[in-house]
Amino acid sequence: MAGGMMKFGLIGLLAIGASCASHQQDGRAIWANYIDVERAYHPAEEGVRSPAILVTVDGARWQEIFDGEDPSRVAAPRRKARDLFPNLYHLATDRGAMVGAPGKGHIHATGPNFISLPGYTEILTGRSPLACQSNDCSSVATPTVLDEAYAAGARVAAFSSWEKLRRAITVAPGRFLVSCGREGDPTIHPFPGGGEYRPDSVTAYNALRYLVKEQPDVLFVGLGDPDEYAHRGDYDGYVRALSFADAVIGEIFTILDRMGDRGARTNVFVTSDHGRAEDFRNHGGWAPESARVWLFAAGPAITARGRVASNDDRRLADVAPTLRVVLGLESDGSSHAGRPIGELLAEPQPTTAHVELEHPSRDSER
């Protein structure tokens, strides 16, 4: 019966994805394969305290996440945040919490350059991205939280629409599944990106199918379409891409809810690598407002209480330390490391010193 119910949910998600852009024609045959996947869920012995899923939504600014559609860019009546993101708000209200809401304290990228690869490096290593301040920097030299989970014995997998994100995922490529971008597949059209970019519809299909079939202990999913549409100046496309990301989050929880105890023990985190400049289209060190981001979390390790107040400004470097607590991994003692977001967690956590860094600089954007 679970298989039949899953077919309905995934077909619905396909319909949402197909409405995002004309490029979805290339992905429909792939999505169709998803309905053949049926597997009985079962508990598994993982090398971490409990399973976890981390989802990033590239370039999704806090304004839409908390306030809804921009009144300067859409005709009235505009949709409020709860209408745009029904799944996120249901999860954050009934099953989890959110950080970065207006009047509740900030969470921001450390920078000083507020673009993608430094942001992802900060999220996944839990450290200030001092060695990476462009989208062309080398692969990470510090083990990521994904590497640490793998070393502890967890089954790990990572999927990303943006091909360069692989540089922030692991210090040792080949250890676990990393699927980023088109990977040379000529049948996948890169729109709304270019080059080796892979649309979110295909990335989401691959990640959800893997979640169903393989039940990894730690799963990373990097969605990128909102940033691509924003750089095109296409606000309608940006909002549709955000709605699709929300549908993917909802589908993740639909799958988890059908996994029984294993799904009930899984914690899910959703955040962004950077925000946007006042002009909406761009972001970077020259636009300090584009540092501001947001974080949603839900699961048994998270206290369900909606918008959480943070007395101190939080950073993207705090995401990995929070994941380490949830996963049962050792903390990072580096002076550049973040600290667990204790106000999210059901169990209070000790705090460490907060590190301030140098001034912003301008660079190419993503």
For each residue, the residues with C-beta under 8 A, 3 or more apart:
1: 4 5
2: 5 6 38 40 41 258
3: 6 7 37 38 39
4: 1 7 8
5: 1 2 8 9 258
6: 2 3 9 10 37 38 212 254 255 258
7: 3 4 10 11 35
8: 4 5 11 12
9: 5 6 12 13 251 254
10: 6 7 13 14 31 34 35 208 251
11: 7 8 14 15 35
12: 8 9 15 16 247
13: 9 10 16 17 204 208 247 248 251
14: 10 11 17 18 28 31 32 34 201
15: 11 12 18 19
16: 12 13 19 20 243 244 247
17: 13 14 20 24 27 31 200 201 204 244 247
18: 14 15 24 28 201
19: 15 16 240
20: 16 17 24 199 200 201 225 237 240 241 244
21: 24 191 192 199 225 237 240
22: 25 191
23: 26 27 189 190 191 192 199
24: 17 18 20 21 27 28 199 201
25: 22 28 189
26: 23 187 188 189 199 202
27: 17 23 24 30 31 188 199 201 202 205
28: 14 18 24 25 31 32
29: 32 33
30: 27 33 34 202 205
31: 10 14 17 27 28 34 201 205
32: 14 28 29 35
33: 29 30 36 37 209
34: 10 14 30 31 37 205 208 209
35: 7 10 11 32
36: 33
37: 3 6 33 34 209 212 213
38: 2 3 6
39: 3 212 213
40: 2
41: 2 215 258 259 260 262 263
42: 260 262
43: 260 261 262
44: 215 217 262
45:
46: 50 51 153 154 155 217
47: 149 152 153 154 155 217
48: 51 52 149 152 153 154 217 218 327 328 329
49: 326 327 328
50: 46 265 266 267 299 300 301 326 327 328
51: 46 48 215 216 217 218 262 265 266 267
52: 48 149 217 218 219 266 267 268 269 299 323 326 327
53: 211 218 219 220 221 252 266 267 268 269
54: 123 218 219 220 221 268 269 270 271 319 323
55: 220 221 222 223 245 248 249 252 268 269 270 271
56: 120 123 220 221 222 223 270 271 272 273
57: 60 223 226 242 245 270 271 272
58: 116 161 162 222 223 224 225 226 227 228 272 273 366
59: 116 224 226 227 230 231 272 273 274 275 276 283 366
60: 57 64 65 226 227 242 245 272 275 294
61: 64 65 272 275 276 280 290 292
62: 65 66 100 102 275 292 293 294
63: 66 67 70
64: 60 61 67 68 69 70 81 84 239 242
65: 60 61 62 81 85 88 294
66: 62 63 81 100 101 102 294
67: 63 64 80 81 102
68: 64 78 79 80 81 82 83 84
69: 64 73 74 78 79 80 84 239
70: 63 64 73 74 78 235 280
71: 74 76 78
72:
73: 69 70 235 280
74: 69 70 71 78 79 235 239
75: 78
76: 71
77:
78: 68 69 70 71 74 75
79: 68 69 74 83 84
80: 67 68 69 83 84
81: 64 65 66 67 68 84 85 89
82: 68 85 86 89
83: 68 79 80 86
84: 64 68 69 79 80 81 239 242 243 246
85: 65 81 82 88 89 242 243 246
86: 82 83 89 90 246 250
87: 90 91 246 247 249 250 253
88: 65 85 91 92 98 246 249 270 296
89: 81 82 85 86 92 93
90: 86 87 93 94 95
91: 87 88 94 95 96 249 253 268 296 298
92: 88 89 95 96 97 98 296 297 298 306 307
93: 89 90 304 306
94: 90 91 304
95: 90 91 92 298 299 302 304
96: 91 92 268 296 297 298 299 302 304
97: 92 296 297 298 302 303 304 305 306 307 308 343 344
98: 88 92 101 294 295 296 297 306 307 308
99: 104 105 107 294 295 296 297 308 310 314 341 343 344
100: 62 66 104 105 106 107 292 293 294 295 310 314
101: 66 98 104 294 307 308
102: 62 66 67
103:
104: 99 100 101 307 308 309 310
105: 99 100 309 310 311 312 313 314
106: 100 292 310 313 314
107: 99 100 271 292 293 294 295 310 313 314 315 316 318
108: 291 292 293 313 314 315 316
109: 114 118 119 122 273 274 275 291 293 315 316
110: 122 128 129 291 315 316 317 357
111: 114 118 129 285 291 357 360
112: 133 285 357 358 359 360 361
113: 118 133 134 284 285 360 361 362 363
114: 109 111 118 119 274 275 283 284 285 287 288 290 291 360
115: 118 119 134 135 274 283 284 285 363 364 365 366
116: 58 59 119 120 135 162 164 165 227 273 274 366
117: 120 121 132 134 135 136 137 164 165 167 168 366
118: 109 111 113 114 115 121 122 129 132 133 134 137
119: 109 114 115 116 122 123 129 272 273 274 316
120: 56 116 117 123 124 165 168 222 273
121: 117 118 124 125 127 129 132 137 140 168
122: 109 110 118 119 125 126 127 128 129 315 316 317
123: 54 56 119 120 126 168 271 273 316 317 319 320
124: 120 121 140 144 145 146 168 169 220 320
125: 121 122 129 140 142 143 144 145 168 317 320
126: 122 123 145 317 318 319 320 321 324 332 337 338
127: 121 122 130 142 317 320 332 334 336 337 338
128: 110 122 315 317 336 355 357
129: 110 111 118 119 121 122 125 132 133
130: 127 133 336 357
131: 137 141
132: 117 118 121 129 137 138 140 168
133: 112 113 118 129 130 137 361 363
134: 113 115 117 118 137 363 364
135: 115 116 117 164 363 364 365 366
136: 117
137: 117 118 121 131 132 133 134 167
138: 132 141 167
139: 166 167 168 170 171 173
140: 121 124 125 132 143 144 167 168 169 170 171
141: 131 138 171
142: 125 127 171
143: 125 140 147 148 151 170 171
144: 124 125 140 147 148 168 169 170 171 320
145: 124 125 126 148 149 320 323 324 327 329
146: 124 149 150 156 158 169 170 176 218 220
147: 143 144 150 151 170 171 172 175
148: 143 144 145 151 152 324 327 329 330
149: 47 48 52 145 146 152 154 156 217 218 327 329
150: 146 147 153 154 156 175 176 218
151: 143 147 148
152: 47 48 148 149 327 328 329
153: 46 47 48 150
154: 46 47 48 149 150 216 217 218 327
155: 46 47 176 214 215 216 217 218
156: 146 149 150 175 176 177 216 217 218 219 220
157: 176 177 178 179 207 210 214 216 218 219 220
158: 146 166 169 170 176 177 178 179 180 219 220 221 222
159: 179 180 203 206 207 210 219 220 221 222
160: 163 165 166 169 179 180 181 198 203 220 221 222 224
161: 58 180 181 193 197 198 199 200 202 203 222 223 224 225
162: 58 116 165 180 181 193 197 222 224 366
163: 160 166 180 181 182 183 195 196 197 198
164: 116 117 135 167 180 181
165: 116 117 120 160 162 168 169 180 222
166: 139 158 160 163 169 170 173 178 180 181
167: 117 137 138 139 140 164
168: 117 120 121 123 124 125 132 139 140 144 165
169: 124 140 144 146 158 160 165 166 178 180 220
170: 139 140 143 144 146 147 158 166 173 175 176 178
171: 139 140 141 142 143 144 147
172: 147 175
173: 139 166 170 178
174:
175: 147 150 156 170 172
176: 146 150 155 156 157 158 170
177: 156 157 158 210
178: 157 158 166 169 170 173
179: 157 158 159 160 183 203 206
180: 158 159 160 161 162 163 164 165 166 169 183 198 222
181: 160 161 162 163 164 166 195 196 197 198
182: 163 185 188 190 196 197 198
183: 163 179 180 196 198
184: 196
185: 182 188
186:
187: 26
188: 26 27 182 185 198 199 202
189: 23 25 26 199
190: 23 182 193 194 195 196 197 198 199
191: 21 22 23 194 199
192: 21 23 199 225 228 229 232 234 237 241
193: 161 162 190 197 198 199 224 225 228
194: 190 191 197
195: 163 181 190
196: 163 181 182 183 184 190
197: 161 162 163 181 182 190 193 194 224 228
198: 160 161 163 180 181 182 183 188 190 193 202 203
199: 20 21 23 24 26 27 161 188 189 190 191 192 193 202 203 225
200: 17 20 161 203 204 223 224 225 241 244 245 248
201: 14 17 18 20 24 27 31 204 205 244
202: 26 27 30 161 188 198 199 205 206
203: 159 160 161 179 198 199 200 206 207 221 222 223 224
204: 13 17 200 201 207 208 221 223 244 248 251
205: 27 30 31 34 201 202 208 209
206: 159 179 202 203 209 210
207: 157 159 203 204 210 211 219 221
208: 10 13 34 204 205 211 212 248 251 252 255
209: 33 34 37 205 206 212 213
210: 157 159 177 206 207 213 214 216 219
211: 53 207 208 214 215 216 219 252 255
212: 6 37 39 208 209 215 255
213: 37 39 209 210
214: 155 157 210 211
215: 41 44 51 155 211 212 259 262
216: 51 154 155 156 157 210 211 219
217: 44 46 47 48 51 52 149 154 155 156
218: 48 51 52 53 54 146 149 150 154 155 156 157 327
219: 52 53 54 156 157 158 159 207 210 211 216
220: 53 54 55 56 124 146 156 157 158 159 160 169
221: 53 54 55 56 158 159 160 203 204 207 248
222: 55 56 58 120 158 159 160 161 162 165 180 203
223: 55 56 57 58 161 200 203 204 226 241 244 245 248
224: 58 59 160 161 162 193 197 200 203 227 228
225: 20 21 58 161 192 193 199 200 228 229 237 241 244 245
226: 57 58 59 60 223 229 230 238 241 242 245
227: 58 59 60 116 224 230 231 366
228: 58 192 193 197 224 225 231 232 241
229: 192 225 226 232 234 235 237 238 240 241
230: 59 226 227 233 234 235 238 276 280 281
231: 59 227 228 281 282 365 366
232: 192 228 229 237
233: 230 280 281
234: 192 229 230 237 238
235: 70 73 74 229 230 238 239 280
236: 239 240
237: 20 21 192 225 229 232 234 240 241
238: 226 229 230 234 235 241 242
239: 64 69 74 84 235 236 242 243
240: 19 20 21 229 236 237 243 244
241: 20 192 200 223 225 226 228 229 237 238 244 245
242: 57 60 64 84 85 226 238 239 245 246
243: 16 84 85 239 240 246 247
244: 16 17 20 200 201 204 223 225 240 241 247 248
245: 55 57 60 200 223 225 226 241 242 248 249
246: 84 85 86 87 88 242 243 249 250
247: 12 13 16 17 87 243 244 250 251
248: 13 55 200 204 208 221 223 244 245 251 252
249: 55 87 88 91 245 246 252 253 268 270
250: 86 87 246 247 253 254
251: 9 10 13 204 208 247 248 254 255
252: 53 55 208 211 248 249 255 256 268
253: 87 91 249 250 256 257 268 298
254: 6 9 250 251 257 258
255: 6 208 211 212 251 252 258 259 263
256: 252 253 259 263 264 266 268
257: 253 254 263
258: 2 5 6 41 254 255 263
259: 41 215 255 256 262 263 264 266
260: 41 42 43 263 264
261: 43 264 265
262: 41 42 43 44 51 215 259 265 266
263: 41 255 256 257 258 259 260 266
264: 256 259 260 261 300
265: 50 51 261 262 299 300
266: 50 51 52 53 256 259 262 263 299
267: 50 51 52 53 297 298 299 300 301 302 326
268: 52 53 54 55 91 96 249 252 253 256 297 298 299
269: 52 53 54 55 295 296 297 319 322 323
270: 54 55 56 57 88 249 295 296 297
271: 54 55 56 57 107 123 293 294 295 296 316 319
272: 56 57 58 59 60 61 119 275 293 294
273: 56 58 59 109 116 119 120 123 293 316
274: 59 109 114 115 116 119 283 290 291 293
275: 59 60 61 62 109 114 272 283 289 290 291 292 293
276: 59 61 230 280 281 282 283 287 289 290
277: 280 281 282 283 284 286 287 289 290
278: 287 289
279: 282
280: 61 70 73 230 233 235 276 277
281: 230 231 233 276 277
282: 231 276 277 279 287 290 365
283: 59 114 115 274 275 276 277 287 290 365
284: 113 114 115 277 287 290 360 362 363 364 365
285: 111 112 113 114 115 288 360 361 362 363
286: 277 360 361 362
287: 114 276 277 278 282 283 284 290
288: 114 285 291 360
289: 275 276 277 278 292
290: 61 114 274 275 276 277 282 283 284 287
291: 108 109 110 111 114 274 275 288
292: 61 62 100 106 107 108 275 289
293: 62 100 107 108 109 271 272 273 274 275 316
294: 60 62 65 66 98 99 100 101 107 271 272
295: 98 99 100 107 269 270 271 314 319 341 344
296: 88 91 92 96 97 98 99 269 270 271
297: 92 96 97 98 99 267 268 269 270 302 322 344
298: 91 92 95 96 97 253 267 268 302 304
299: 50 52 95 96 265 266 267 268 302 326
300: 50 264 265 267 346
301: 50 267 325 326 345 346 347
302: 95 96 97 267 297 298 299 344 345 346
303: 97 344 345 346
304: 93 94 95 96 97 298
305: 97 308
306: 92 93 97 98
307: 92 97 98 101 104
308: 97 98 99 101 104 305 343 344
309: 104 105 343
310: 99 100 104 105 106 107 313 314 341 343
311: 105
312: 105 354
313: 105 106 107 108 310 354
314: 99 100 105 106 107 108 295 310 318 341
315: 107 108 109 110 122 128 318 338 354
316: 107 108 109 110 119 122 123 271 273 293 319 338
317: 110 122 123 125 126 127 128 320 321 336 337 338
318: 107 126 314 315 321 322 338 339 340 341
319: 54 123 126 269 271 295 316 322 323 338 341
320: 123 124 125 126 127 144 145 317 323 324 332 338
321: 126 317 318 324 325 331 332 337 338 339 340 341
322: 269 297 318 319 325 326 340 341 344 345
323: 52 54 145 269 319 320 326 327 329
324: 126 145 148 320 321 327 328 329 330 331 332 340
325: 301 321 322 328 331 340 345 349
326: 49 50 52 267 299 301 322 323 345
327: 48 49 50 52 145 148 149 152 154 218 323 324
328: 48 49 50 152 324 325
329: 48 145 148 149 152 323 324
330: 148 324
331: 321 324 325 337 340
332: 126 127 320 321 324 337
333: 337
334: 127 337
335: 353 355
336: 127 128 130 317 355
337: 126 127 317 321 331 332 333 334 352
338: 126 127 315 316 317 318 319 320 321
339: 318 321 349 351 352 354
340: 318 321 322 324 325 331 345 349
341: 99 295 310 314 318 319 321 322 344 345
342: 345 348 349 350 351
343: 97 99 308 309 310
344: 97 99 295 297 302 303 308 322 341
345: 301 302 303 322 325 326 340 341 342 348 349
346: 300 301 302 303
347: 301
348: 342 345
349: 325 339 340 342 345
350: 342
351: 339 342
352: 337 339
353: 335
354: 312 313 315 339
355: 128 335 336
356:
357: 110 111 112 128 130
358: 112
359: 112
360: 111 112 113 114 284 285 286 288
361: 112 113 133 285 286
362: 113 284 285 286
363: 113 115 133 134 135 284 285
364: 115 134 135 284
365: 115 135 231 282 283 284
366: 58 59 115 116 117 135 162 227 231
